[in-house]
Amino acid sequence: MQRVLSQKFKRGLALATVAVAALIAGCGGGTSQIDPFAPTRVIAFGDEMGTILSSGKKYGINGLNADTKLVDCKTNPNWAQILASGFGFVYPQCNSDFVALPQGIMYATAGNKVGDVRDQIDRHLSNDRFGPKDIVSIMVGVNDILELYRQFPAQNRDSLINEAKARGKLLADQANRIANANGRVLVGTIFDVGLTPFGQKEKVSQPDIDRAVFLNDLSAAFNTALRLNLLNDGRLVGLVLVDETIQQIARFPTAFGYTDVTNAACRTDVAPQDCTTDTLVQDANITQWLWAGDVLLSPSAQQRIGAAALQRAKNNPF
């Protein structure tokens, strides 16, 4: 008797499964797939990390044309360029070959803080919009940390940590704002500023407290507030973990092919935007050194961040 009931149950379950499959097929489902995200425009907000000047120069280590010895904007791309090129886009500031119409808008500006990005978004929305085929990248916050750090000890540690949290939340608000306007957003955390050549020099020259740890604490407070306040629907906003990437390299440099993770490769007598492969300190190597300047990443580190951003953009269900 039990075997007969079991066979009837199995036949009934099979019929029910067929019926559900037929219903799904009748509604147009079942065989359709989610289309891969194919943006038609890239918009970059941020600071020095993603800036391209009208001259084609970037902040870090500029590559040179082998024949002319002039700066070649396509060489040693920054993370914003790497993201754009992954979708076949270029920015007007680096379209010297004119092989394609530029589909990129460059708002990233040296010295930008979170408040500046908020204002740039305001200006963008005053005569444009964000749409579901826009990939919008944002990486900013290091200049906020530096600004807050310079207020110590006139401002106490706790008040500065709280302000770093407020700046991180403000950045999350801007990413959410773009997402709510129907844009697709990639936002990056910031690297721990205490790990930079600037942070390490401050640790040595300012022995009142461990200045590198304080800079890291400010950075962590910013990143935590950013992450806690981002829209977490898994669809409109993608997070790029710059902090974790740089932390891993700094802790295990040889595992990532780096020989120097504490010094700046660019000479200090050269402006950051004028640094090239011909203006480096002795023995510097652009593929094996983590830092280009006091708070600027080398081309190899930019490549890692750009690749992570591109992977996130392509894998996120935008």
ABEGO torsion letter per residue (X at the ends): XAAAAAAAAAAAAAAAAAAAAAAAAAAGBGABBBBBBBBABBBBBEBAAABBBAAGBBBEBBBBBAAAGBBBAABGBBAAAAAAAAAGBBBAABAAAGABBBABBBABBBGBBAAAAAAAAAAAAAABBBBAABBBBBBBGAAAAAAAAAAOAABBAAAAAAAAAAAAAAAAAAAAAAAAAGBBBBBBBBBBAAABAAAAAAAAABAABBAAAAAAAAAAAAAAAAAAABBAAGAABBBBBAAAAAAAAAABAAAAGBABAABBABBAABBAAABBAAABBBGBBAAABABABAABBBAAAAAAAAAAAAAAAAABBX
